[in-house]
């Protein structure tokens, strides 16, 4: 059926131009290919559609009926194509995205709510899973990931690499000795997350490039960044958190960044991955730019924190 439809569209162009050569030029294919499509259509329908001579080409009665019907079909296809092109170019419609539970609950829920308020004509479906979803097979418009697995079907868009900060709650900072150097972390209760290096080992990197390994004492361990954040806010101890996940708390002073010149030694790059196709809808482009801008503005300065007075 689908093959016959294309044969019909080629036939309609021949009937319209009354020329195999003109039809081939209009369709951007070879004359012999045009002739093959028409011949195949005639065989499939078991009827003659064209009367060919050395100087002219005319339609049989069946060919005239088919040509009139094909004209209606062609116009309908053009209307559908125009509607699809319009939706593709405008900022409207649904975006289906996926990311990890940690990223979704800790970062993107609030961020995407702001995006949707700015673009009420766009709807968002966010699927949170810790497994690596198949973006193409599962019909996602984009995914946000840490790290990168090579896949020729996908295109990588790098996001600013977050800084993993040493953090504590404001109340904890008030009630405990000031942390002046990495060595002081040996003596504090540590909140361990999967962002960190193996339990009890903390590897840090200074802005100058200097590296240090510290022995810490975990009192609370979790594989969920949101759980670590809540434990730190509750005063469980000191731990590592990504800068983009704690901007509101840093601004309010709920969380204090300790030793801001130091970060975790290992980087955790973020990226957006999208299907590797020629074009991308306007709404997806807008969301990607919004995510990049928001991640970029979360990078805090390296100035020393202002400790609350004890």
PAKEVO-42762 format. One record per residue (C-alpha): residue in one letter; x, y, z. Coordinates in Angstrom, 2 decimals. Layout:
# residues N
a,X,Y,Z
...
***
This chain:
# residues 310
x,0.00,0.00,0.00
x,2.76,2.47,0.99
x,4.77,1.59,-2.13
x,1.69,2.09,-4.31
x,1.14,5.50,-2.70
x,4.60,6.65,-3.78
x,4.07,5.14,-7.24
x,0.84,7.17,-7.43
x,2.59,10.41,-6.47
x,5.15,9.85,-9.24
x,2.38,9.01,-11.69
x,0.48,12.18,-10.70
x,3.54,14.30,-11.49
x,3.87,12.61,-14.91
x,0.17,13.18,-15.59
x,0.43,16.79,-14.51
x,3.47,17.60,-16.66
x,2.61,15.19,-19.48
x,6.31,14.32,-19.57
x,8.53,11.71,-17.95
x,11.51,14.04,-18.24
x,9.72,17.02,-16.67
x,8.39,14.81,-13.86
x,11.88,13.46,-13.19
x,13.30,17.00,-12.99
x,10.50,18.11,-10.63
x,10.98,15.11,-8.33
x,14.76,15.13,-8.45
x,15.06,11.54,-9.67
x,16.12,9.89,-12.92
x,13.79,9.54,-15.92
x,14.20,5.77,-15.89
x,13.19,5.70,-12.21
x,10.01,7.65,-13.02
x,9.18,5.23,-15.85
x,9.80,2.27,-13.52
x,7.39,3.65,-10.87
x,4.62,4.16,-13.42
x,5.12,0.72,-14.98
x,5.07,-0.92,-11.54
x,1.85,0.93,-10.64
x,0.20,-0.25,-13.84
x,1.22,-3.85,-13.06
x,-0.03,-3.59,-9.46
x,-3.39,-2.16,-10.57
x,-3.56,-4.44,-13.61
x,-4.61,-1.56,-15.89
x,-3.07,0.81,-18.40
x,-2.87,4.39,-17.16
x,-0.91,6.17,-19.92
x,-0.92,6.13,-23.67
x,2.64,6.68,-24.82
x,3.82,7.68,-28.26
x,7.08,9.08,-29.58
x,5.71,12.64,-29.52
x,2.99,12.74,-26.87
x,1.70,11.25,-23.66
x,-1.98,11.09,-22.68
x,-4.11,9.51,-19.98
x,-6.46,6.58,-20.36
x,-9.91,6.94,-18.76
x,-8.65,4.97,-15.75
x,-5.53,7.13,-15.68
x,-7.66,10.29,-15.63
x,-9.72,9.01,-12.68
x,-6.55,8.04,-10.78
x,-4.90,11.40,-11.56
x,-7.86,13.31,-10.12
x,-7.80,11.16,-6.97
x,-4.03,11.47,-6.64
x,-4.36,15.25,-6.80
x,-6.63,15.17,-3.74
x,-4.23,12.85,-1.89
x,-1.24,15.06,-2.76
x,-3.01,18.17,-1.46
x,-3.90,16.37,1.80
x,-0.25,15.27,2.24
x,0.91,18.85,1.64
x,-1.51,20.13,4.30
x,-0.26,17.55,6.81
x,3.36,18.42,5.99
x,2.67,22.12,6.48
x,1.05,21.44,9.86
x,4.00,19.29,10.95
x,6.51,21.92,9.80
x,4.60,24.63,11.66
x,4.57,22.65,14.90
x,8.25,21.79,14.48
x,9.23,25.45,14.11
x,7.07,26.91,16.88
x,7.59,26.68,20.62
x,4.56,24.50,21.36
x,3.81,20.86,22.10
x,5.06,18.19,24.47
x,8.65,17.39,25.48
x,9.43,13.92,26.78
x,12.67,13.73,28.77
x,14.40,11.39,31.19
x,17.06,11.68,33.88
x,18.07,10.00,37.13
x,15.90,10.18,40.22
x,18.53,12.31,41.98
x,18.74,14.85,39.15
x,15.00,14.94,38.67
x,13.99,15.42,42.30
x,16.98,17.48,43.36
x,17.41,19.79,40.39
x,15.11,19.55,37.41
x,11.65,19.52,38.99
x,11.95,23.14,40.07
x,13.93,24.16,37.00
x,11.39,22.71,34.58
x,8.50,24.27,36.49
x,10.11,27.66,35.86
x,10.63,26.81,32.18
x,6.99,25.77,31.82
x,5.80,29.01,33.43
x,7.84,30.91,30.84
x,6.45,28.74,28.01
x,2.88,27.74,28.96
x,2.27,26.38,25.46
x,4.87,23.65,26.10
x,4.08,20.61,28.24
x,6.74,18.42,29.84
x,6.78,14.73,30.68
x,9.77,13.84,32.87
x,10.54,10.15,33.46
x,12.87,9.52,36.42
x,14.87,6.29,36.28
x,18.34,5.35,37.50
x,18.80,2.92,34.60
x,20.21,4.19,31.30
x,17.05,4.57,29.21
x,17.22,4.00,25.45
x,16.44,7.52,24.23
x,15.64,6.49,20.65
x,13.73,3.25,21.24
x,11.68,4.71,24.11
x,10.77,7.87,22.27
x,12.46,10.51,24.42
x,13.21,13.96,23.05
x,16.21,14.29,25.34
x,17.96,12.87,28.39
x,20.22,14.48,30.99
x,23.07,12.24,32.10
x,26.26,12.20,34.12
x,29.10,10.78,32.07
x,28.71,9.52,28.51
x,28.29,6.18,26.78
x,29.15,6.29,23.07
x,26.08,5.72,20.91
x,26.04,6.64,17.22
x,22.29,7.22,17.36
x,22.69,10.07,19.87
x,24.22,13.53,19.86
x,25.96,14.88,22.96
x,25.48,18.45,24.18
x,27.88,19.21,27.03
x,26.68,21.16,30.05
x,28.94,23.14,32.39
x,30.72,20.69,34.71
x,29.37,21.16,38.26
x,31.61,21.66,41.27
x,31.16,19.15,44.07
x,31.27,21.24,47.24
x,32.09,20.40,50.85
x,28.95,21.40,52.74
x,27.37,21.57,56.17
x,24.22,23.04,57.67
x,24.45,26.55,59.10
x,23.47,25.31,62.57
x,26.12,22.59,62.44
x,28.75,25.21,61.51
x,27.68,27.39,64.44
x,27.99,24.54,66.93
x,31.32,23.06,65.79
x,34.93,24.23,65.41
x,35.65,26.08,62.19
x,36.91,23.97,59.27
x,40.08,25.77,58.15
x,41.83,23.09,56.09
x,41.10,19.67,54.55
x,42.83,17.99,57.47
x,40.08,19.24,59.80
x,37.62,16.97,57.99
x,39.22,13.93,59.66
x,37.56,14.92,62.91
x,33.97,15.56,61.75
x,30.99,13.22,61.17
x,30.85,12.56,57.44
x,27.76,12.14,55.22
x,28.76,9.66,52.52
x,27.14,9.61,49.06
x,27.74,7.75,45.82
x,29.34,10.98,44.52
x,32.23,10.35,46.86
x,35.19,8.04,46.46
x,35.12,4.72,48.40
x,33.86,4.83,51.98
x,36.29,6.54,54.32
x,38.45,7.94,51.51
x,37.98,11.55,50.43
x,40.05,12.81,47.50
x,40.08,16.57,47.05
x,41.52,18.98,44.48
x,42.41,22.63,45.11
x,41.82,25.28,42.46
x,45.62,25.49,42.10
x,45.73,21.79,41.17
x,47.03,20.51,44.52
x,45.46,17.21,45.58
x,44.87,15.69,48.98
x,43.46,12.42,50.29
x,41.66,12.58,53.63
x,40.44,9.81,55.92
x,36.87,10.60,56.98
x,34.42,8.89,59.33
x,31.04,8.22,57.67
x,28.09,8.33,60.06
x,25.44,8.34,57.33
x,25.78,6.66,53.93
x,23.37,6.79,51.00
x,23.31,6.36,47.23
x,20.76,9.19,46.85
x,21.95,12.78,46.57
x,18.65,14.16,47.84
x,18.85,11.99,50.97
x,22.42,13.23,51.62
x,21.30,16.83,51.17
x,18.43,16.43,53.64
x,20.72,14.68,56.14
x,23.25,17.50,55.92
x,20.51,20.12,56.39
x,19.30,18.18,59.41
x,22.77,18.44,60.95
x,24.04,14.89,60.45
x,27.48,16.18,59.51
x,29.58,17.35,56.57
x,29.37,15.97,53.04
x,29.75,16.54,49.31
x,26.95,18.09,47.24
x,26.90,19.42,43.64
x,26.65,23.19,43.38
x,23.64,23.19,41.07
x,21.58,21.19,43.59
x,21.96,23.56,46.54
x,21.71,27.07,45.11
x,18.59,28.01,47.06
x,20.06,26.68,50.32
x,23.35,28.52,49.74
x,21.47,31.74,49.03
x,19.34,31.39,52.17
x,22.31,30.31,54.27
x,20.70,26.98,55.17
x,23.80,25.25,53.79
x,27.33,26.64,54.07
x,30.06,25.84,51.55
x,33.19,24.89,53.49
x,36.66,25.26,51.96
x,35.26,26.60,48.65
x,38.72,26.52,47.07
x,38.54,22.73,47.33
x,36.29,20.33,45.42
x,36.10,16.59,44.90
x,39.03,15.41,42.78
x,36.87,13.50,40.32
x,34.72,15.54,37.92
x,31.12,14.54,37.27
x,30.34,16.03,33.83
x,26.72,16.60,32.89
x,25.38,16.36,29.36
x,22.16,16.45,27.40
x,21.75,13.71,24.81
x,19.27,13.93,21.95
x,18.47,11.67,18.99
x,21.03,12.22,16.24
x,18.70,13.68,13.64
x,19.07,16.46,11.11
x,16.66,18.89,12.74
x,15.40,19.55,16.24
x,12.10,21.09,17.27
x,12.10,24.65,18.51
x,10.65,23.64,21.88
x,13.48,21.16,22.55
x,16.07,23.77,21.53
x,14.53,26.23,24.00
x,14.62,23.71,26.85
x,18.25,22.76,26.20
x,19.31,26.42,26.21
x,17.34,26.99,29.41
x,19.04,24.04,31.13
x,22.51,25.19,30.00
x,21.88,28.73,31.24
x,20.57,27.56,34.61
x,23.41,25.10,35.19
x,25.93,27.79,34.22
x,24.56,30.37,36.65
x,24.74,27.92,39.56
x,28.54,28.01,39.62
x,29.44,29.91,42.78
x,32.56,31.98,43.33
x,35.61,30.60,45.08
x,35.51,33.21,47.85
x,35.77,31.98,51.41
x,32.39,31.54,53.14
x,31.29,33.86,55.86
x,31.05,31.65,58.89
x,28.21,32.32,61.32
x,29.48,33.47,64.70
x,29.54,30.75,67.36
***
